[in-house]
Amino acid sequence: MILTRLLTSARSIAFRWLSMACLALVIFGCASSVKPPLLDSASVFNDRSSRDKLMLDEILERNRHRDLRNTPKIVLMALTAAVKEQRWDIADNLLELIDPQQYRSDDLASYTLAVTQLLLHHKDYQTASAWLNSEQLTTAIPLMKADDQIGLSIARADVLHGLGYYPASAQERIFIESLLTTNKNQSANAKAIWQTLLKMPVEQLQAERSQSVDDAYTAWLELAVIHYTNQIDIAQQVEQVQDWLQRWPMHSAANHLPKSIKVLKKSAATRPEKIVALLPLSGPLSEAGKAVQEGLATAYFTALNEGWELPTITSYDTHQYSIEQLYAQATRDGADLIIGPLEKDKVSVLLTMPTDIPILALNYISDTPKLDDTAHVDTVSQDTNNAIANDTIRIMPAPLNIIQFGLAAEDEALQLANIARETNYRNAIIIQSSADWSKRASHVFSQQWTASGGTI
């Protein structure tokens, strides 16, 4: 953990925790539910390509004596199969054999969906966008089947999302809402619209809303703004949602409300009244613990001055007592939610204990080999380095009432790399200090950045 960063950013971090605390009981209750699928170009492609039962190896074996360059339909079948089976190197080679000018209508739609998936895999959004907007394709689209036109619109929305053009991506999906005929596809498309809108900061959402001339888009933007505002005062959010539903009763989002909006009523009824924070307030990690405590207190009193209804927060010192003693005390005191502990070894013990109070742990346990088993906050950093070397961080499974929340610099570096690549940045310059935490964060960022195709 970066102690100086905690001290300077404690207020903003604590506001996030208070918001999470207000929703925590509902989050825990929904933790085991299955996420509904998104309606994206991958699902459209897989559904379309499932009509052809031949596997790639079978197609290639049947045509091993043919010159595939002279058999455009067969090479298209092979390309489709290679993409479906995620055999990307073969798909790249097959693509070199194809001249898209040979294809018309149905074949052109199949080619476009397959190529879009291949380019999305490579994060080559610019090339995908150029083809989707090419004269050949745009001229052919009116002659295609309705399902193919919808599939290409979804592919275009995915590419726009990859380019970071979130307003255009959302509007592309809103445009096809009325064309989707099944409740499953309508629900999946609504979820994709919502996830796209939440990529935008609230300031951008508000700016888009002020400029929007399309009612369907305006309503979506208003709902997203409600999601971002008054996140601690859930009762006020519930009132805003009810007002939105009265103004937009026939809107698609009213029939397919986002999950985070649906749970607000339940959250308002079950929000915690007493929170216990388990923090190291003495000992070697006291500076970190007090920084978190100060941030929580600052956020709490700021919210109190706004007139929000808040739970009580009590802090217990994890340096002086065992985690078993502190959990028992929290239970006796009637805690509805526990925030902490911060120390990695205490989180590890907590995961093995029988607990039923919702817990937001401020560290996590990974199942990668440990280089250091001491009770230090930065132990997570060593685990993270090992995990990055294997291209993944695997958080150990926890009971459904416990959420593990990472605060280490490496966690932020990993998230930064992922977000920057999703936004289509390719080249990065790293400026680091000689401090140990800075070197570790830089290493994690570099590993993740290069693994996802970026250059440093």
RADA-V336693 format. One line per field, one symbol per residue. phi: phi as a letter, one per 20 degrees, with the letter a starting at -180 (. if undefined). psi: psi as a letter, one per 30 degrees, with the letter a starting at -180 (. if undefined). burial: + if it has 24 or more other ideal C-beta (glycine too) atoms within 12 Angstrom, else -. A space follows every 50 residues. Layout:
BEGIN
phi = ???
psi = ???
burial = ???
END
This chain:
BEGIN
phi = .efffffedgffffgfffffffdgffgffefefefffeecffffffffff feefeggfffffcfeeeffecgfffffffffffgelefffffffffeddf ffeclgffffgffffffffffeleffffffffdffgfffegfeefgffff gffffffffffffnefgffffffffegfeeddffffffffffgffffffe ffffgfffffdfddfffgfgffffffgeelfeefgffgffffffffecfd ffffecfggfegfgffffedffdcdddecfebnfdfffffffffffffff fffffenfecfeccddeffecfffffffffffemfebddofefffffgfg feefccfgcdfeabddeefeebdfedgfggffffgfffgdmbddfggcgf ecdecedfgfffffffffffffemfddcdddceefgffffffffffffff fenecc
psi = kjeeeeefgeeeeeeeeeeeeffeeeeefgeglkkklkjlfeeeeeeeff fjfkleeeeeefgfgljffgieeeeeeeeeeeeeghieeeeeeeeffkjf ffkkceeeeeeeeeeeeeeeefhieeeeeeefgleeeeefefflleeeee eeeeeeeeeeeefgieeeeeeeeeegeffkfkeeeeeeeeeeeeeeeffk leeeeeeeeffkgkeeeeeeeeeeeeeflhfeieeeeeeeeeeeeefhfg kefefikkefeefeeeeefgkkfkkkkjkjflafgeeeeeeeeeeeeeee feeeffgkjllkkkkkjfeflleeeeeeeeeefhkfkkkalekeeeeeee ffljlfkkkjkhllklglkkfjglikegefeeeeeeeefgglkjkkkllf gkkkjkfleeeeeeeeeeeeefggkekkkkjllfkeeeeeeeeeeeeeee fgglk.
burial = +++-++--+++-++++++++++++++++---------++++++++++++- -+---+--++--+----+---++++++++++++++----++--++-++-+ --+---+++++++++++++++++++--++-++----+--++--+--++++ +++++++++++++++++++++++++++-++----++++++++++++++++ ---++--++------+++++++++++++-+++++--++-++--++--+-- ++++-+++++++++--++-+++-++++++++---++++++++++++++++ --+----+-++-+++++++---+--++-++----++++++++++++++++ +-+-+-++++++++++-+------++++++++++++++----+-++-+-- ++++++++++++++-+++-+++-++----+------+--++++++++++- -+-+--
END
